[in-house]
Amino acid sequence: MTSRFDGMLKKWNADRGMGCVVAEQGGEELFVHVSAFPCDGREHYSQMTSCSEAKLFLKNCPGVQMDGDGDGVPCETQWCTGIFGN
């Protein structure tokens, strides 16, 4: 059975690929795992919106091209540097 609703991500642990969401109409927090969000085809750092998103894609989506130097840190020239490097 698959359920779908609109909501907001309240907590996220990028290292573990899991977090909690809350439905727009309220209610208790629900557990969510990264496997619930399939890779959408984005492969390059220019398509990312944050360092956290880039790290999630690098860890979970095959074929991404965001770690040119192979050190495990994606998008070092755009997102994962300075104040964005979380």
DAZICOR-V436747 format. One record per residue. N is the residue number from 1. RES is the residue in one letter. SS is DSSP state (A for helix, B for strand, O for the rest). D_FIRST is the distance of its C-alpha to the first C-alpha in whole Angstrom. Layout:
N | RES | SS | D_FIRST
N | RES | SS | D_FIRST
//
This chain:
1 | M | O | 0
2 | T | O | 4
3 | S | O | 7
4 | R | O | 10
5 | F | O | 14
6 | D | O | 17
7 | G | B | 19
8 | M | B | 21
9 | L | B | 22
10 | K | B | 24
11 | K | B | 24
12 | W | B | 24
13 | N | B | 25
14 | A | O | 26
15 | D | O | 28
16 | R | O | 24
17 | G | O | 22
18 | M | B | 20
19 | G | B | 21
20 | C | B | 19
21 | V | B | 18
22 | V | B | 19
23 | A | B | 18
24 | E | O | 21
25 | Q | O | 21
26 | G | O | 22
27 | G | O | 20
28 | E | O | 20
29 | E | O | 19
30 | L | B | 16
31 | F | B | 16
32 | V | B | 15
33 | H | B | 16
34 | V | A | 18
35 | S | A | 16
36 | A | A | 13
37 | F | O | 16
38 | P | O | 17
39 | C | O | 21
40 | D | O | 22
41 | G | O | 25
42 | R | O | 28
43 | E | O | 30
44 | H | B | 33
45 | Y | A | 34
46 | S | A | 35
47 | Q | A | 32
48 | M | O | 31
49 | T | O | 31
50 | S | O | 32
51 | C | A | 33
52 | S | A | 30
53 | E | A | 28
54 | A | A | 30
55 | K | A | 30
56 | L | A | 26
57 | F | A | 26
58 | L | A | 29
59 | K | A | 27
60 | N | A | 24
61 | C | O | 25
62 | P | O | 27
63 | G | O | 30
64 | V | O | 30
65 | Q | B | 34
66 | M | O | 35
67 | D | O | 37
68 | G | O | 40
69 | D | O | 42
70 | G | O | 39
71 | D | O | 40
72 | G | O | 36
73 | V | O | 36
74 | P | O | 35
75 | C | O | 37
76 | E | O | 40
77 | T | O | 42
78 | Q | O | 40
79 | W | O | 37
80 | C | O | 37
81 | T | O | 41
82 | G | A | 43
83 | I | A | 41
84 | F | A | 38
85 | G | O | 38
86 | N | O | 35
//
